[in-house]
Structures are given as C-alpha cells and as structure tokens.
Amino acid sequence: MADDCIFCKIVAGEMPAHRIAEDDRTIAFMDINPWTRGHALVIPKEHTRNLWEAPIAALESTIAMAQQIATRQRDRLGCAGVNLLNCTEPAAWQTVFHYHVHVIPRYEDDPLRLPAKPLEVEQDELAEAAEELRG
C-alpha cells in the first residue's frame, strides 16, 4: 500500500467508496465524478502506479472484472455500449497514480463525446510508425 494513494485507502477500508464487486485481487467501485450513469472504476488491490508498471496478473484480473462490470451495466442499467479507459501518466490524463480502468456505460442519448477526432495520415506515416513498433 502506498501511504498517499487514495485507491489504496479504499482497498484498506480507510476511505469510503460505493463498492460494487470484489475478489481476492481486484475491487470495483463507483467513480465519484461519473461521466455517465453507472461509471465505475476497477483496480488491482496491490498498488501499482500505472499500465507500464503493472504485473501481468494485475492486468488480467483487472480486465476480467471490468468485463463483469460491463456486463452488469448492460444487463442491469440497460446501457447500449461501454468504453474502457486507462490513463497512464499526466500526459494521458492520469490523476490518481494507482493503475485503474474506467468502465463507462454508454447510452444512446448520452452527451459524452470523445475529446478528439482521428487524424488523417498518409500511408507512409503509418508504415514508419509500424516499423518503429515492430517486435
């Protein structure tokens, strides 16, 4: 547990949270500033800063619980879709430095929109980036 981590304090029961699911490795709870009705967070119980540092086991258990929560959102809240969002480091909007996944239910009439539009790029730009990213 990181002493200054609000999510570690939630895991330890030192901070309140509306818990919706829990197992031996993960916990899911409601986001206190939801983007849509039912917006939840899923975290590993073990502290890890972000996606880059998370052990594979933490990633696996977190995404498995995210799937369970997304299914509940569909079946119980009637959402029409779901967005999963992870933010790693401030440049990508991370504000709580404990790895977590947002499970955001989407409704046909909700006002939530992506903050950007896809770029139009030339094929050679794609090929160059692909070459840099290969194995």
Residue, then its C-alpha position, 0 to 999 in steps of 0.5 A: m500500500a502506498d501511504d498517499c494513494i487514495f485507491c489504496k485507502i479504499v482497498a484498506g477500508e480507510m476511505p469510503a467508496h460505493r463498492i460494487a464487486e470484489d475478489d481476492r485481487t481486484i475491487a470495483f467501485m463507483d467513480i465519484n465524478p461519473w461521466t455517465r450513469g453507472h461509471a465505475l472504476v476497477i483496480p488491482k488491490e496491490h498498488t501499482r502506479n500505472l499500465w507500464e508498471a503493472p504485473i501481468a496478473a494485475l492486468e488480467s484480473t483487472i480486465a476480467m472484472a471490468q468485463q463483469i462490470a460491463t456486463r452488469q451495466r448492460d444487463r442491469l442499467g440497460c446501457a447500449g455500449v461501454n468504453l474502457l479507459n486507462c490513463t497512464e501518466p499526466a500526459a494521458w490524463q492520469t490523476v490518481f497514480h494507482y493503475h485503474v480502468h474506467v468502465i463507462p456505460r454508454y447510452e444512446d442519448d448520452p452527451l459524452r463525446l470523445p475529446a478528439k477526432p482521428l487524424e488523417v495520415e498518409q500511408d507512409e506515416l503509418a508504415e514508419a510508425a509500424e516499423e518503429l513498433r515492430g517486435 
